[in-house]
């Protein structure tokens, strides 16, 4: 099992070791000891799962401290473009975005620490996304950044004119207008 740097401090790609044969495959999607041995220590306490159709775009979301969440994101079916933005004040990569294709086929996972806004777009007919969180959801601490912020220039892998976006996400502010309490 390996972890890869992304260029944004703390944001890691996790590639589990997959054992395949004529019957299919097996892999440990999460093992606390493996993460701990790599110096990554989180206690995940909530699992979330969402199913969406092609063109659904969710995000960019975060929760303020003390309810901020570290997430370990993976795709159970289909594929997505997963996107994050570093919003930690004082970070050398503040305001920088990172995208990666996560799929049921590649089995990659993205470890998104607190202090990042997170979202994804479905680029297959359907996708089922599952992510572990190290804190519980807290509605009053929700925040977000508009998906099409020109300062971020995120390539979501879909035609944005036809994207399926919630009214709540359409009303999110630009990065320059958000209020948050994350410090690097």
N, C-alpha and C positions, 0 to 999 in steps of 0.2 A: 504494500500500500504506500502511495507516495503523495506528497504535498508539493505543489508548485507555487512559486511566487508569481504575483500578477503585476508588480510595479507599484501597487498601492499598498502601503504598510498594513499588515494584518489581514489583508484580503488574500485568501488562498484557494487554489483549485485542488480538490482531493480526487485522486484516481484510485479506486479500490482495485485490489487484485481479484480478477475474475477467473474462476475455474470452470471451463466448459468441456463438454463431451457430447456424445450422440444424444444424450437425454435432455440437454439444455445447458444451463449454467447455474453456478452458485457463487455468491460473494457476500462478504460482511459489509453491509452498507454503513454501519457505524459500530465501532468498538472503542470504548472509552480508554482502554489501555493503549491502543494504537495511537490515538490522539495524544494521550498523556506522554507517551514515549517520544513524541515529536515536539513536546513542549506546549501543546495546545490543550488547555484545561477549561472546559465548560461543562456545566451540569444542565443538560437539556431536560425541560420539564413539560413541554407542550409540543405536540405534533399537529401540523395543519396540512390539509389536502384539498386541492381544488381541481376541478375538471372544467376545461374551456374548449371552445371551438376555434378554428382558424381565424386570425385577425383580432382576437381578444387581447387587449393591452391592459395590464394591471400595474399601477404604480405611477410615480415613484413614491414609496411610503417609508415612514420611519415612526418610531415612538420616542418621545422625550424621556430623558432620565427623570426619575429613577425607574421608569418602566421600559427603557430601551431594551431591544432584543438583539442577540446574536442569532443568526440563522444558518442552518446547514441545508442547502437547497438541492433537490434532485428531481429528476423526471422519471415517472413510472411508466408512462406511455406517451409516445409522440415526441415532439421537440419544441424547444423554445429558444428565444434569444433572451438571456438573463442580463440585466443591466443594473449597475450600482453607481452611486456618486458619493465620493468622500466629502462629508460635510463636517469634519472635525476641525474646529478652529485651531490654527497653529500647525496643521498637518502640511508637510511639504507637497502633498498632492490634493490639497483642498480644492474642491470644485472640479476635479478630474473624474471622468467616467471610465468605466470598464464594462465591456460586453463579452459574453461567451455563449456559444451554443451548448445547451445541455439537452441530452436526449436519452430516451430509454436505451438506445443503441450504444452510445458512447459511455454511459454510466458515470460520467463526470459529475462532481458535486462542487458547489461553490460555498465556501465558508465566509459569511458576510458578518463582520464584527459590528458591534454597536458603533454608531457614528457614521453609518452609510445609509443613504436612501436606496431602496431596492424596488425593482419592478421587473416585469417580463412580458414578452409578446409571444403568442402561439403562432408557430410557423408551419405546423402540420395540420392535418384535418381536425384532429382533436389532440389534447394533451392533458395528462394528469400530472400535477406537480405536488410534491410532498416536501415539507420543510420542518425541521426541528427548531425549536426556539428555547432559549435559556431564561426566558421570562414570560409571564402570562400577558395576554392581550389586555390593554387598558384603553378603552375608547377615548377617554379624556386627554390622553397623551398623544393622540394621532397627529402626524404632520406629513407633509409631502411637497413634492416639486412637480410642476407640470411636465408631462412626458416630452413635449416638443420645445422645451426651452432652447432657444437658438445658441445660447452660450455653451450648452452641453453637446449639441449636435450628435445625439445618439442615433445610431443606425439600428432600428428595431427589426429589420428584416422583413417588414411588411409595408404595404402602401398605406401611409397614415391617413389619407383621405377616406379610406374604407375601414379604418380600425374601429373596433367595438370597444368603447370606453365608457365607464360609468360617469354619471353626472358629477359625482363627488370628485373623481379624478380630473375631469375637465375644468373644475373650478380651482385647482391647486395653483399656487403662485410660482413664479420663477425663482431660481436659486438666489438671486440678489435680494429677493423680498421675503425669504423665509426667516422664521425666528426659531432658534434651537439652542440647546445647552450642551453641545458636544465639544469637548476639548481633547486635542491630541496628546 
